[in-house]
């Protein structure tokens, strides 16, 4: 469906055309009409399907009908500061031909940023995009007025609940008018999301698009490798692909980010790491360099697995198997965005085989296991694991499993 068929205002259609968009994605096609009809909505769609524009466009279209002076009429709650910044930037792009104003409210900044946020909240910026904790800090000061809010949007709702923001969200809602439109966007639909929706939304329209499936353009593959084989394997995979200039590596911990960066540096390409340990200004600088292709390899924790709009990522590498099967979908969703193609590679050690089996069950397909290059020797053997292996060393006789000591580790990079 074309955007011009969705009954958006002419001004918004002009902005869409100016930005080079013509066809709506499935989530936009289904969500925009419901939002324009002022209905509550709960939408479930995977990363990279255009969820942000699905709520920005109709809300901006509705704001154009308002003749009153600037008041905060739209509140968008998001889990991370990166997502807050990204959505605010997209709002500014789509509202180029309007007089709508927006601001991102998030932590990690300086005292001067607090003053800018306070001024915007006091004067009544049209659209506020905020992380829960920072917004509550402002609300507690008593100067925030949300009595004109007409649209509440909870983006990445499942992630916010995973991060423990349920009580914060409920507290923020107490500051809002009861008569409002509430929109909830989530990548997954666990029971706690349904409970939040039941408590927060009124007769919502429900939309489910491509739940828990990687995008069709993602070519998935995996290597079974011991920990000491992983960095040499990544170097091997990257070295012979000079045309691949955008590689994103996910690690499960902040410490591993530093270890991976050290292991990959010294080659003929730039490598940077990003995690919550970095100051906000430094994180933004690292992301800018990666977007601009100044940095070829970016190593990150799951802070980047959702909501960060970095286009044209060629390869996503899971250095660790994600602990949550759903997170696998979000990680590999960083590549093959907007109908493009991409490669997602996962490195599976002997302890992570069970977790990866769960991922394959979730996505409904088996991921191809590739052999290690000869110089690395053999890796762990793949077994179709039906249940979680015993952690107790006394249970070594469990059928279908080898104890960790039974695996030999032929490659030691410190000796080669």
C-alpha positions as CSV (number, residue, x, y, z in Angstrom):
1,X,0.0,0.0,0.0
2,X,1.2,3.5,-0.8
3,X,1.4,6.1,2.0
4,X,-0.9,8.4,0.0
5,X,-3.7,5.8,0.5
6,X,-3.5,6.1,4.3
7,X,-5.4,9.4,4.8
8,X,-2.5,11.2,6.3
9,X,-2.3,15.0,6.1
10,X,-0.9,16.5,2.9
11,X,1.9,18.1,4.9
12,X,3.0,14.7,6.3
13,X,2.7,13.1,2.9
14,X,5.0,15.8,1.5
15,X,7.5,15.1,4.2
16,X,7.4,11.3,3.5
17,X,7.9,12.0,-0.2
18,X,10.8,14.4,0.5
19,X,12.5,11.6,2.6
20,X,12.1,9.2,-0.3
21,X,9.5,6.8,1.1
22,X,6.6,5.6,-1.0
23,X,5.3,2.2,0.2
24,X,4.1,1.5,3.7
25,X,5.4,-1.5,5.6
26,X,2.8,-4.1,6.9
27,X,2.9,-2.6,10.4
28,X,2.4,0.9,9.1
29,X,-0.4,-0.2,6.8
30,X,-2.4,-1.7,9.6
31,X,-1.5,0.6,12.5
32,X,-1.8,4.1,10.9
33,X,-5.6,3.9,10.1
34,X,-6.4,2.7,13.6
35,X,-4.3,5.5,15.2
36,X,-5.9,8.1,12.9
37,X,-9.3,6.9,14.2
38,X,-8.1,7.6,17.7
39,X,-8.3,4.0,18.8
40,X,-6.0,2.4,21.4
41,X,-3.6,-0.1,19.9
42,X,-1.3,-3.0,20.8
43,X,1.1,-3.9,18.0
44,X,3.6,-6.7,18.0
45,X,6.2,-6.6,15.3
46,X,9.8,-7.6,15.1
47,X,12.8,-5.2,14.9
48,X,13.2,-3.4,11.6
49,X,9.6,-3.4,10.4
50,X,9.0,0.3,10.6
51,X,7.3,0.5,14.0
52,X,8.5,4.0,14.8
53,X,7.1,5.6,11.6
54,X,3.9,3.7,12.3
55,X,3.1,5.9,15.3
56,X,5.0,9.1,14.4
57,X,3.2,9.7,11.1
58,X,-0.4,9.5,12.3
59,X,0.4,11.4,15.6
60,X,2.0,14.2,13.7
61,X,-0.9,14.2,11.3
62,X,-3.3,14.7,14.3
63,X,-1.1,17.4,15.8
64,X,-1.5,19.5,12.6
65,X,-5.2,19.9,13.3
66,X,-4.3,21.5,16.7
67,X,-4.4,25.3,16.6
68,X,-3.4,25.9,20.2
69,X,0.1,27.1,21.3
70,X,2.7,24.6,22.2
71,X,1.6,22.1,24.8
72,X,2.8,18.6,25.5
73,X,0.3,16.5,23.6
74,X,2.4,13.4,22.9
75,X,4.4,11.3,25.4
76,X,6.6,8.5,24.1
77,X,8.2,6.2,26.7
78,X,11.2,4.1,25.6
79,X,13.6,1.8,27.5
80,X,17.0,3.4,26.5
81,X,18.5,6.7,25.8
82,X,19.8,5.6,22.4
83,X,16.2,4.8,21.3
84,X,15.0,8.1,22.8
85,X,17.6,10.0,20.7
86,X,16.8,8.0,17.5
87,X,13.0,8.5,17.8
88,X,13.5,12.2,18.5
89,X,15.7,12.5,15.3
90,X,13.0,10.7,13.3
91,X,10.3,13.0,14.6
92,X,12.4,16.0,13.6
93,X,12.8,14.5,10.1
94,X,9.1,13.8,9.6
95,X,8.0,17.1,11.1
96,X,10.3,19.2,8.9
97,X,7.3,20.8,7.2
98,X,5.4,21.4,10.4
99,X,5.9,23.5,13.5
100,X,5.8,20.6,15.9
101,X,8.6,20.5,18.4
102,X,10.1,17.5,20.2
103,X,12.7,16.7,22.8
104,X,14.4,13.6,24.1
105,X,14.6,13.2,27.9
106,X,17.2,10.7,29.1
107,X,19.9,10.3,31.8
108,X,23.6,10.4,31.6
109,X,24.0,14.0,30.6
110,X,25.3,17.1,32.2
111,X,23.7,19.7,34.4
112,X,23.1,22.0,31.4
113,X,21.1,19.2,29.7
114,X,18.9,18.9,32.7
115,X,18.2,22.7,32.4
116,X,17.3,22.3,28.7
117,X,15.0,19.4,29.5
118,X,13.3,21.3,32.4
119,X,12.7,24.3,30.2
120,X,11.1,22.1,27.5
121,X,8.9,20.3,30.0
122,X,7.9,23.6,31.6
123,X,7.1,25.4,28.4
124,X,5.2,22.5,26.9
125,X,7.1,20.8,24.0
126,X,4.6,19.1,21.6
127,X,6.3,15.7,21.7
128,X,8.3,14.3,24.6
129,X,10.3,11.1,24.1
130,X,11.6,9.9,27.5
131,X,13.2,7.1,29.4
132,X,11.1,6.2,32.5
133,X,13.7,6.9,35.2
134,X,14.8,10.3,34.0
135,X,11.2,11.4,33.4
136,X,10.2,10.5,36.9
137,X,13.1,12.6,38.2
138,X,11.5,15.6,36.5
139,X,8.0,14.7,37.6
140,X,9.1,14.5,41.2
141,X,10.2,18.1,41.0
142,X,6.6,19.2,40.4
143,X,7.0,21.5,37.4
144,X,6.0,19.0,34.6
145,X,2.4,19.5,33.3
146,X,1.0,16.6,31.3
147,X,-2.7,17.6,31.6
148,X,-2.9,18.2,27.8
149,X,-1.4,14.8,26.7
150,X,-3.6,13.2,24.2
151,X,-1.4,10.4,23.0
152,X,0.7,8.0,25.2
153,X,3.1,5.7,23.3
154,X,4.9,2.8,25.0
155,X,7.6,1.7,22.6
156,X,9.6,-1.6,23.1
157,X,7.2,-2.3,25.9
158,X,8.5,-5.8,26.5
159,X,12.0,-4.5,26.9
160,X,10.9,-1.9,29.4
161,X,9.2,-4.7,31.5
162,X,12.3,-6.9,31.2
163,X,14.4,-3.9,32.6
164,X,12.0,-3.6,35.6
165,X,10.2,-0.4,34.6
166,X,6.6,-1.7,35.2
167,X,6.2,0.4,38.4
168,X,7.7,3.5,36.8
169,X,5.3,3.2,33.8
170,X,2.4,3.0,36.2
171,X,3.6,6.0,38.1
172,X,4.0,8.1,34.9
173,X,0.5,7.2,33.8
174,X,-1.0,8.7,37.0
175,X,0.2,12.1,35.8
176,X,-1.7,11.8,32.5
177,X,-5.4,12.5,31.6
178,X,-7.6,9.5,31.7
179,X,-9.1,10.4,28.4
180,X,-6.2,9.8,26.0
181,X,-5.1,7.5,23.2
182,X,-2.7,4.8,24.3
183,X,-0.5,2.9,21.8
184,X,1.7,0.0,22.8
185,X,4.4,-1.4,20.6
186,X,6.3,-4.5,21.4
187,X,8.5,-7.0,19.7
188,X,7.2,-10.0,21.7
189,X,3.9,-10.8,23.4
190,X,4.6,-12.4,26.8
191,X,1.8,-12.7,29.4
192,X,3.2,-9.6,31.3
193,X,2.7,-7.5,28.2
194,X,-0.9,-8.7,27.9
195,X,-1.5,-7.8,31.6
196,X,-0.1,-4.3,31.1
197,X,-2.2,-3.8,28.0
198,X,-5.4,-4.9,29.9
199,X,-4.6,-2.4,32.6
200,X,-3.6,0.5,30.4
201,X,-5.6,0.2,27.1
202,X,-9.3,0.4,26.3
203,X,-10.7,-1.9,23.7
204,X,-7.4,-1.9,21.7
205,X,-6.9,-2.9,18.1
206,X,-4.5,-5.8,18.1
207,X,-1.9,-6.2,15.4
208,X,0.7,-9.0,15.1
209,X,3.3,-8.9,12.3
210,X,6.0,-11.5,11.8
211,X,6.4,-12.5,15.5
212,X,9.7,-14.0,16.5
213,X,11.0,-14.7,13.0
214,X,14.2,-13.2,11.5
215,X,13.7,-11.1,8.4
216,X,13.6,-13.2,5.2
217,X,16.8,-11.4,3.9
218,X,18.9,-12.7,6.8
219,X,21.2,-15.6,5.9
220,X,21.8,-17.4,9.2
221,X,24.8,-19.6,10.0
222,X,26.6,-20.9,13.1
223,X,30.0,-22.2,14.1
224,X,30.6,-24.6,17.0
225,X,33.7,-23.2,18.7
226,X,35.5,-23.1,22.0
227,X,36.0,-19.8,23.6
228,X,39.7,-19.6,22.7
229,X,38.8,-20.2,19.0
230,X,36.3,-17.3,18.7
231,X,38.5,-14.3,18.1
232,X,40.8,-16.1,15.6
233,X,37.7,-17.3,13.8
234,X,36.2,-13.7,13.6
235,X,39.6,-12.5,12.3
236,X,39.5,-15.2,9.7
237,X,35.9,-14.4,8.6
238,X,36.6,-10.7,8.3
239,X,40.1,-10.7,6.8
240,X,39.1,-12.0,3.4
241,X,36.1,-9.7,3.0
242,X,37.5,-6.2,2.3
243,X,34.2,-5.1,0.7
244,X,32.3,-5.8,3.9
245,X,32.6,-2.6,5.8
246,X,29.9,-2.7,8.5
247,X,30.2,-5.5,11.0
248,X,28.3,-5.6,14.4
249,X,29.4,-8.1,17.1
250,X,27.2,-8.8,20.1
251,X,28.7,-9.8,23.4
252,X,26.8,-10.9,26.5
253,X,28.9,-8.8,29.0
254,X,30.6,-5.5,29.1
255,X,33.9,-7.2,30.1
256,X,33.8,-9.3,27.0
257,X,33.3,-6.2,24.8
258,X,36.7,-5.0,26.0
259,X,38.4,-8.4,25.5
260,X,37.0,-8.7,21.9
261,X,38.1,-5.2,20.9
262,X,41.6,-5.9,22.2
263,X,41.6,-9.2,20.3
264,X,40.6,-7.7,17.0
265,X,42.6,-4.5,17.1
266,X,45.9,-4.3,15.4
267,X,44.5,-5.4,12.0
268,X,44.0,-3.2,9.0
269,X,40.5,-2.0,10.1
270,X,39.0,0.1,12.8
271,X,37.4,-1.6,15.8
272,X,35.4,0.1,18.6
273,X,33.4,-1.1,21.6
274,X,30.2,0.3,23.1
275,X,28.4,-0.4,26.4
276,X,26.7,1.3,29.2
277,X,30.1,2.1,30.8
278,X,30.7,4.8,28.2
279,X,29.7,8.4,28.8
280,X,26.7,9.4,26.6
281,X,28.8,11.8,24.4
282,X,31.3,9.0,23.7
283,X,28.6,6.6,22.9
284,X,27.1,9.0,20.4
285,X,30.5,9.6,18.9
286,X,31.1,5.8,18.5
287,X,27.7,5.4,16.8
288,X,28.3,8.3,14.5
289,X,31.6,6.8,13.3
290,X,30.0,3.4,12.8
291,X,27.1,4.9,10.8
292,X,29.6,6.9,8.7
293,X,31.7,3.7,8.0
294,X,34.7,5.2,9.8
295,X,34.6,2.2,12.1
296,X,34.4,-1.1,10.4
297,X,33.7,-3.3,13.4
298,X,31.5,-2.3,16.4
299,X,31.4,-4.6,19.4
300,X,28.4,-4.1,21.7
301,X,26.3,-5.5,24.4
302,X,22.5,-5.9,23.9
303,X,22.0,-2.2,24.4
304,X,22.1,-2.0,20.6
305,X,20.0,-5.1,19.8
306,X,16.8,-3.2,19.7
307,X,15.7,0.2,18.5
308,X,18.9,1.6,17.0
309,X,18.6,2.6,13.4
310,X,21.9,1.8,11.8
311,X,21.4,1.0,8.1
312,X,23.4,-1.2,5.8
313,X,25.0,-3.5,8.4
314,X,26.5,-6.3,6.4
315,X,27.2,-8.9,9.1
316,X,26.0,-9.5,12.6
317,X,28.1,-11.8,14.7
318,X,26.8,-13.3,18.0
319,X,30.0,-13.8,20.0
320,X,27.8,-15.4,22.6
321,X,24.5,-17.2,22.2
322,X,21.8,-14.8,23.7
323,X,20.4,-16.0,27.0
324,X,16.8,-15.2,25.8
325,X,15.8,-16.8,22.5
326,X,13.8,-13.7,21.6
327,X,17.0,-11.6,21.9
328,X,18.4,-13.6,19.0
329,X,15.7,-12.3,16.7
330,X,16.5,-8.7,17.8
331,X,20.2,-9.1,17.4
332,X,20.1,-10.6,13.9
333,X,17.4,-8.0,13.0
334,X,20.2,-5.4,12.9
335,X,21.0,-6.6,9.4
336,X,18.8,-7.2,6.4
337,X,16.6,-4.2,7.3
338,X,14.1,-2.6,4.9
339,X,14.0,-5.6,2.5
340,X,17.8,-5.8,2.1
341,X,20.0,-8.9,2.7
342,X,22.5,-9.6,5.4
343,X,24.5,-12.3,7.2
344,X,24.0,-13.4,10.8
345,X,26.7,-15.7,12.3
346,X,26.5,-17.2,15.8
347,X,29.4,-18.7,17.7
348,X,28.3,-21.6,19.9
349,X,30.5,-23.0,22.6
350,X,29.8,-26.4,24.3
351,X,27.7,-24.9,27.1
352,X,25.5,-22.9,24.8
353,X,24.2,-25.7,22.6
354,X,21.0,-26.0,24.6
355,X,20.3,-22.3,24.4
356,X,20.8,-22.3,20.6
357,X,18.5,-25.3,20.3
358,X,15.8,-23.2,22.0
359,X,16.4,-20.5,19.5
360,X,15.9,-22.9,16.6
361,X,12.7,-24.0,18.1
362,X,11.5,-20.4,18.5
363,X,12.3,-19.4,14.9
364,X,11.0,-22.7,13.5
365,X,14.0,-23.7,11.5
366,X,17.5,-25.2,11.9
367,X,20.4,-22.9,11.4
368,X,23.2,-24.3,9.2
369,X,26.3,-25.3,11.2
370,X,29.5,-24.6,9.3
371,X,32.8,-26.3,9.8
372,X,35.7,-24.5,11.4
373,X,38.7,-23.6,9.2
374,X,41.4,-26.3,9.4
375,X,43.9,-24.2,11.3
376,X,41.6,-23.9,14.3
377,X,41.2,-27.7,14.7
378,X,38.0,-29.2,15.9
379,X,35.3,-27.5,17.9
380,X,32.5,-29.0,20.0
381,X,30.2,-31.5,18.5
382,X,26.6,-30.6,17.8
383,X,23.9,-32.7,19.4
384,X,20.1,-32.2,19.2
385,X,19.5,-31.4,22.8
386,X,16.1,-32.2,24.2
387,X,16.5,-30.8,27.6
388,X,19.0,-28.7,29.6
389,X,22.1,-30.7,30.5
390,X,22.9,-31.4,34.2
391,X,25.3,-28.9,35.8
392,X,26.2,-31.3,38.5
393,X,29.5,-33.0,37.7
394,X,28.3,-36.3,39.3
395,X,25.7,-36.7,36.5
396,X,28.2,-37.5,33.8
397,X,26.3,-40.5,32.6
398,X,23.3,-38.6,31.2
399,X,22.6,-40.0,27.8
400,X,23.5,-37.8,24.9
401,X,25.9,-35.5,26.7
402,X,29.6,-35.4,27.3
403,X,31.1,-33.8,30.3
404,X,33.1,-30.6,29.7
405,X,36.4,-32.4,30.5
406,X,35.8,-34.8,27.7
407,X,36.2,-32.1,25.1
408,X,39.7,-31.3,23.9
409,X,40.6,-27.8,22.9
410,X,43.1,-28.1,20.1
411,X,43.7,-24.4,19.5
412,X,45.5,-22.1,21.8
413,X,45.9,-18.7,20.2
414,X,48.5,-17.7,22.8
415,X,50.8,-20.5,21.4
416,X,50.3,-19.7,17.7
